[in-house]
Amino acid sequence: MKNDQIEARRQAALSRGVGVMTQIYADRAENAELWDAEGNRYIDFAGGIAVLNTGHRHPRVMAAVKAQLDRFTHTCHQVVPYENYVHLAERLNAIVPGKGAKKTIFVTTGAEAVENAVKIARAATGRQAVVAFTGGFHGRTFMGMALTGKVVPYKVGFGAMPGDVFHVPFPVELHGMTVQKSLDALNYLFKADVDPARVAAIILEPVQGEGGFYEAPREFMSALREICDRHGILLIADEVQTGFARTGRMFAMEHHDVAPDLTTMAKSLAGGFPLAAVTGRAEIMDAPAPGGLGGTYGGNPLGIAAAHAVLDVIEEENLCDRANQLGARLKQHLASLRDEVPEIVDIRGPGFMNAVEFNLDGAPSADFANRVRAEALKRGLILLTCGVHGNVIRFLAPITIPDSVFSEALEKLTESVHAARRG
């Protein structure tokens, strides 16, 4: 069946609230390549929005899931538990940043992980308020929307958000927001809007995802840790998009000299299978009463099996080192275009969590970024835009991408940028 025929069916059958960025329909995929319903080949630089750090259908992940399929697919861990769930929690407790004893819960989505992190923080502190940052993205549930620092398209038309959620500008020097200005805004918030003694948690992405791949400066993260310690506030690191080798470390917080109290994770944790988690200091994680946490599908056996394989692959294939190598090569390639492409105003990102930002006539240009994305799709390269202004292209190819395919993708990217300038 043709892509346009399926697209017509989609428009008739699905809510328009489910936005779709392309009109190509996947038929099969392998590592960093995807073929659509018409047999056209694409190089996937979206990775299911950072879900496929280990690539489409990694053999180790597929083997682990198939083996689990032959045993059982669901019991609900709260009814009949299983050992590999416990083992995965032990593995995460050992590798998630932070000293001392840690504990973990498993849920299904990143938004659910964030919701549970807030629940745990409130239970542990006896406080209600939460501070988040402009440009941050934390999910599409009501608490996730409230924490998210971007209105369109996430909050439009959905009415009042949950209370006791406050926002502070995220430090982005490119847009005039220094670390000191951001910290001043936080201190002013504590004077004008919410007593820090009422704040349960401060939540942030170590590298903003949807917000534009802006990395939290080390001095900013250290200052947040000091502020949290001074006021008895918990620090939540949302590593849903940054985790599992994407930034050149297993977790992005490893780039900092401080550790969070709670870490949320999902996306690449299970290599394409729905699994999310919250890991944190044991005494904090134990604050909710039995039955206060959980979910019917949380820690599904297939996702758990996949996650064990993902952790093995990251270690055995040295994907943290590979991410650093690929990211350095991508940023170097983008830098080589700057003389010919004045629209490029910034190239950034740790490891292989990279982005390029475009301005036109001195202002952020979502139009130019979208032209690059459209031209790339014509050439068989799938890209994603992001950023508060929509003028950023983010690169989330599998870290397992073969060198030959990566080189081909860079050529297509160059052609696409030049075509966008012409058109």
N, C-alpha and C positions, 0 to 999 in steps of 0.2 A: 504494500500500500504506500502511496505517495505521502510525503510529509504534509503537503497542503490539505490533503484529504483528512488526515488525522487531526490537523489543526482546526479544521472546520468542525469536526466532532467535539474537540476540546471546548471550543467557544460555546457550543450548544449545551454541553454537559456539565462543565465546571463553573464554580463561582468565579466571577471576574476578580475577586479579592485575592485569588491565587495567581500572583504575577508570574509570567514566564518570560525569560530573557531571550530565548531563541525559539525558532519554529522548526528545529530539527529534532527528530524523535529517535532516541537511542535504540539500537538493535543488539549490539554487543560491544564489549570493551575489553582491553587488555593493557595493563600497566598504564601508560600515559596516552594511549590511543583509543579512539572511539569510532564506531561505524554506525551510521544512521539507518533508518528504515529503507532508504534508497541505495544503500551500499557506499555512500560517500564517507571518506575517512577524515577524521579530525584529530588534532593534537589537543589534549585536554589540559589547559592551563588554569582551570577552575577547580578541578579536583572535588566536585560536589560541594564547593565552598569549604575547603580545607579538611574534608573528610578522608581523603585518599592519600595521605602522606606515604603509605606503602603501596600505592597504585591500585588500579582496578584489578581485582581478582588475583591478588598475590597467591602463588601456589601454596605457601605455608598457611595462609589464612583459609583458603578453600579446603585444604586437607583437614584442618582443625574443625571447621564447621561441618564438613561431611561426616567426620568421625562422631561428632556430637549428635548429628541427625540420626545416626544409627542407634543411639542410646535413649535419649528423650529430648523433647523440644520445649516443654514447659511443665512446671509444677507449681509455680509461685513460691519463691524462696521463703516467704513468710509462713507457708503451709508445710511444704516438704523441702528443706534446704538441701544444698549440694556442695560438695567439697571444693570444686574449682572456683566457686563464688568466693569462698573463704580464702583460697590461695591467691586469687587476684587481688583481694583486699590487702593481703599481706605484702604482695609485691608493690602495690601503690604506696602503702604505708612506708615502705623502705626507700622509695625513690622520690616521692613528693618533697619539695623543699621544706625544711624545718627540722629542728632538733627535738629530741624526746619522743615519747610514745605518741603514735598517731592511730586513728581509726577511720574507717571508710563506710559510706553507704553507696549503693548503686540504684540509679533510676534510669530513665529512658532517653531524655532529651537534655540539651544544654539549658533550656529555659527551666526545666524541672530541677536541674542541679542548682541553678541560681535561686529559685524559690526555696529550696530546702536549705541552702546556705543561710538565707535570711531567717528562716524559721529557727535554725540551730543557733544563730547569733542572738536572736531575741530571747530564746529559751535560756541561753548561757548567761546573758547579761541582765535580763529582766528589763531591758530597754526596748524602745520601739523604733526610733528614727534610724534612717539609713541615708548616707551621703554617697552620691554617684557623680559622674562627670559628663560634661557636654561632649557629644560625639561618641560616647560609649554605646555599645549595643549589648543587651543582656536577655533578649528573647521577646516573644510575642504574647506571652500570658500577661495578665493585668499587672502583676508585680514586675515582670520583665519589661513591659512597656513603660511603667512608671520610672524604672531605673534607667531606661534607654534615653540618651541625650540627643535625640533626633525626632522631630515631629512627623515629617513626611517621609515615608508613607505609613509609619508604624502606629501613630497615635490618632491619625485623622479619623473623625467620625465615631470614635469609640467611647466618648463621654468622659466622665471624671475618672481620674487615676487614683489608686490607693494613696492615702495620706501618709504623712511623716516621711516623705522621700524628698530629698533636697539635692540640687545640682550645683557644682562648682566648675568653672572653666578648666578644661584640660590644658596643660602647658604645651603649646605649639608655637615655637618662636617664629616659624615661617609666617604665621598669621598674627604676630604681635603679642602673643600670650606667653610671657616668660614664666619660668619656675617661680620666681618671687611673686609675680602678679597672681598666679594661681594659688599659692600659699596664702597671700594676703586676702584673696577672696574667701578662702576656707576660714581663716580667722575672723573675717568680717561676718560670715555666715553664723559662726558661733556667738557673735555679739548681737546680731540683729534678728536672727530667725529661729535658732534652735540651740538650747543649752547643750554643750558637749556631754554633759552628764546624762542626757536623754538619748544619746546616739549609740546604737548597738553596733553598727559596722560602717566602715568605708569600703566600697567595692570599686574596683577598676580592672581594666584589661592592661597587662604589662605592655602590650602593643595593641593599640586600638585596631579592631578589625574593620567592621562596617564604617567606622569613623574616619578611616583613611590611612591606616598602617603607621600612625604616629607612635613612636616608642616613648614610654615614660622615662625621662632622664634619671640617672642613678641618684643624683642629689635629691630629686623630687621624691623618689620612692623611700629613700632614707629619712627624709623629713616626715613623710606620712607615717612611717613606722614609729618615729619618735612622738608624733602627735597622738597616735593611737595608744601608745604605752602610757603617755602622760595622763590621758583622760579615761583609760579603761575601755577603749573602743577596739573592736576586732577588725583586723585587716583581711579582706576577702580578695584573693586574686582570681579573676575570671580568666582561666586558661583554656576555655572551650575551643578557641581558634588557634591559640599560640602553642598548645601542648604537643608533645610527642615528636620531638626533633625538628619541628618546623623552623624554630629560630636558631638552630645550631646547638641547642641544648635540649635535654629531655623536656624541660619546662622553662619558659621565658624568665621566671623569677630567679633562675640560676645566674642570670646576668647581673643580679643585684647582690649587695652585701647583706640584705635583710630577707627575712622569710615571712610569708603571710601566716595568719592563724587558720584560715580555711582556704582551700583551693577547689574551684569547680572545673570539671573537664568533661568533654564529650567528643564529638566530631571524629578525629582520627584515632581515638582510643580503641575502636573496634574495626577499623579498616572497612567501613561501609555498612556495618551492622549497627542498629540503634542501641547505644549504650552510653550512659553518662554516670558521673560519680562526683561525690564530694568527699574530700579527704582533709582532715584537720587534727589539731591537737586533741588527744584522747579525752581529756576532761571536758573540752568544749563539745565534742561530738556526742558525749554521753549525757548532755544536759536534757534533751527531750525525753519524755517518758516512753516506755515500751509501747509500741503501736502508733506513736506520734510521727514516725517516718516510715517510708515504704511506698509500695505501689505494685499493682498486679503484675505488670510486665517488667518491673525494675530488676536489672540483673538477669535478663533472659539468658538461658543456657547457651544459645547460639552466639549471642554477643559476648558472653564471658569467654567462650572458647576462642572466638576471633581475637579478643583482646590479648589473651595469653600469647597467641601467635604473633600479633603485632609487636609486643614487647620483645619477643625473641628476635624478630626480624630487625628491629631498630638496633639491637645490640650486635647481632651477628653480621649485619651488613654495614655497620658503622654509619648509620644514616645521619647522625649529628655532624660528623665530619663531612659527609656528602652534601648536606644542606649548606654548610659553609662554603664549600667549593662551588656549588651551583650558584649560590647567591652572589658570590664574588664575581663569577663569570657574567651573570646577568647584569649586575650593576655596572661592570666595566663596559659591557656592550651598550647599555643605555647611555653611559657617559660619552661614548664615542659618537653618539648621535647629536650631542648638545650643540655643537657648532653649526650644524645644518638645521636644527630644529629648535628655534628660540622659544617655542611654546613650552619646552621642558623647563620647569622651575625647581624641581627637586627629585632626587632619586634616593631612596632610603630603604631601611629595614634590615634587621638582624637575620643572619642565616639565610634561609630561602623563603623568608616572609618579606617579600620586596614589593615596592610600589614606585610608580612614576606619577608625578603631579603636573598638570598642564594649566597654563594661563594663556589667555588670548587678549591682546591689548591691555595687559596689566591686571586683568581680573580673572578669577577662577572660571574655567570654561568646561562646563559639563558637555557642551556640544562637541568640542574637539575630542574629548575623551570618548564619547559615544561614537564619533566617526572612526576613531582608531579601532574601537571594539568591532564595529560593523565591517570595516575593511578586513580585519583579521578573520572574522567568521567567513567572509567570502573566500579567503585563502586557506580555510581549513584549520584555523587556530581559534580555540575558544578562550575568551578573556572575560573578566569581570570588572566592572567599575565599582567605586565606592567613594566615601568621603561625604562630609556634611554638605559640600557644594557639588558633589557628583563629578568632580574633575580629576579623579584619581583612578588609575588602572592598577589593580593588585594582581600579583602573580602567585598562583597556588598550585603549580604543577606537582605531580607526585615526586617525592625525593628520589624515587627509584627510576626515574626517567632515564632511558639509555642516552649516552652521549650523542649518538647520531641523530636521534629524534630531537634532542635539545638544540643541537646546531640548526636543524631544519626549522624549528620553531623560531629561533632568533632571526633567521632570514625572513620568515613570514612577518615577524613583528616589525622589522625594518621597513619592508615593503608597505606594510599597513600604515605606519606612521607617515611615510612620505606621501602615500595616497590620500591620507586624511588632510595633509597640508594642501594638496592640489585641489581638494574638493569641497 
